[in-house]
Amino acid sequence: MGQLTFSNADRIYIDTVTIIYAVEQTPIYGMLLNPLWNNLQTGNLEVFTSELTLMETLVIPMRNSDIFLINAYERLLQSPQIQLVPISQAILKDAARLRAITPSLRTPDAIHLATATALGCTQFLTNDRQLRTVSNLFIVILDEVLAS
């Protein structure tokens, strides 16, 4: 199993699936994500995600009336360690540009990529391989790290 590595002052963007793995304690990803959470706690890096992540993570727990999971997602995403970034008009315009040049790109993915780009993130953690073909960001595919 590979390991995530970070340098001091990294700006890490995490997409929705990364939050889901953490909150729902998906076993295979728990150990992989530990360096992220440890570095975050020590202040060695900054972690960002879009407000869109809040909406995406709450759909299933709300559908299932899972108050425990709803509260867990809200606690993590509204914690001072994670910067929840508003979806601005500039981000929406960049997301539209990304979708215009890559028709197969879904709107939520375009918003995540545009947000990470606007913030100058140094790494984008995801499990969506397609995002690597769309962006010049350093996309880290969690499954590939596990396989290395």
C-alpha positions in Angstrom: 0.0 0.0 0.0 1.3 3.4 -1.0 1.2 6.5 1.2 0.0 10.1 0.7 2.8 12.6 1.1 2.6 16.3 1.7 5.1 19.1 2.1 4.7 22.0 4.5 2.4 24.7 3.2 0.7 22.4 0.7 -2.8 23.6 -0.3 -4.9 20.4 -0.6 -8.3 20.2 -2.3 -10.5 17.3 -1.3 -13.5 16.3 -3.2 -16.7 14.8 -1.9 -15.6 11.2 -2.1 -12.6 11.9 0.2 -14.9 13.4 2.8 -17.2 10.4 2.5 -14.3 8.0 3.0 -13.3 9.9 6.2 -16.7 10.4 7.8 -18.0 6.9 7.0 -14.6 5.4 8.0 -14.2 3.4 4.9 -11.6 0.9 6.1 -9.3 0.7 3.0 -9.0 4.5 2.9 -8.8 5.2 6.6 -5.1 4.5 6.9 -4.3 6.1 3.6 -5.9 9.4 4.7 -4.3 9.5 8.1 -1.3 11.6 6.9 -3.8 14.2 5.6 -5.6 14.5 8.9 -2.4 14.4 10.9 -0.8 17.2 8.9 -4.0 19.2 9.1 -4.1 18.9 12.9 -0.5 20.1 13.1 -1.1 23.1 10.8 1.4 21.9 8.2 -1.1 22.3 5.3 -4.3 23.9 4.3 -7.4 21.8 3.2 -10.1 23.2 1.0 -13.3 21.9 -0.5 -16.3 23.6 -2.2 -19.6 24.3 -0.5 -20.9 21.9 -3.1 -19.3 19.1 -1.0 -21.7 19.9 1.8 -24.7 19.4 -0.5 -23.3 16.2 -2.1 -22.5 14.5 1.2 -25.9 15.2 2.8 -28.1 13.7 0.1 -28.0 10.1 1.1 -28.0 10.7 4.9 -31.0 13.0 4.5 -32.8 10.5 2.3 -32.2 7.9 5.0 -33.0 10.3 7.8 -29.6 9.4 9.3 -29.2 12.3 11.8 -25.9 10.9 13.1 -24.3 10.9 9.6 -25.8 14.3 8.8 -24.2 15.7 12.0 -20.9 14.0 11.3 -20.6 15.6 7.8 -21.6 19.0 9.1 -19.1 18.8 12.0 -16.2 18.0 9.7 -17.1 20.4 6.9 -17.8 23.3 9.3 -14.7 22.6 11.4 -12.0 25.3 11.5 -9.5 22.9 9.9 -11.3 22.6 6.6 -12.0 25.7 4.5 -15.4 25.4 2.9 -15.2 27.7 -0.2 -18.3 29.5 -1.5 -19.3 28.9 -5.1 -18.7 32.3 -6.7 -19.6 33.6 -10.1 -15.9 33.4 -11.1 -15.8 29.7 -10.2 -19.0 29.1 -12.1 -17.6 30.8 -15.2 -14.4 28.7 -15.0 -16.5 25.6 -14.5 -18.5 26.5 -17.6 -15.2 26.9 -19.5 -14.1 23.5 -18.4 -17.4 21.9 -19.4 -17.2 23.7 -22.8 -13.9 22.1 -23.6 -14.7 18.7 -22.1 -18.3 17.8 -22.8 -18.1 14.6 -20.8 -17.2 16.5 -17.6 -20.0 16.6 -15.1 -21.1 20.0 -13.6 -20.1 19.1 -10.0 -16.7 17.9 -11.1 -16.2 21.1 -13.1 -17.1 23.2 -10.0 -14.6 21.2 -7.9 -11.8 21.6 -10.4 -12.5 25.3 -10.9 -12.6 25.9 -7.1 -9.2 24.1 -6.6 -7.7 26.1 -9.5 -8.9 29.4 -8.2 -7.4 28.6 -4.8 -4.0 27.6 -6.2 -4.2 24.2 -4.7 -1.1 22.0 -5.0 -2.9 18.7 -4.8 -6.4 17.5 -5.6 -7.5 14.3 -3.8 -10.1 12.2 -5.5 -10.8 8.8 -6.9 -12.1 10.1 -10.2 -9.5 9.3 -12.9 -11.2 11.4 -15.5 -10.3 14.6 -13.7 -6.7 14.1 -14.5 -7.4 14.4 -18.2 -9.2 17.7 -17.7 -7.0 19.7 -15.5 -3.4 20.8 -15.1 -3.8 20.4 -11.3 -1.8 17.7 -9.6 -4.6 15.1 -9.3 -4.0 12.3 -6.7 -6.1 9.2 -7.4 -6.5 7.5 -4.0 -6.9 4.0 -5.6 -3.6 4.5 -7.4 -1.8 5.5 -4.2 -3.2 2.3 -2.6 -2.0 0.2 -5.4 1.5 1.6 -5.4 
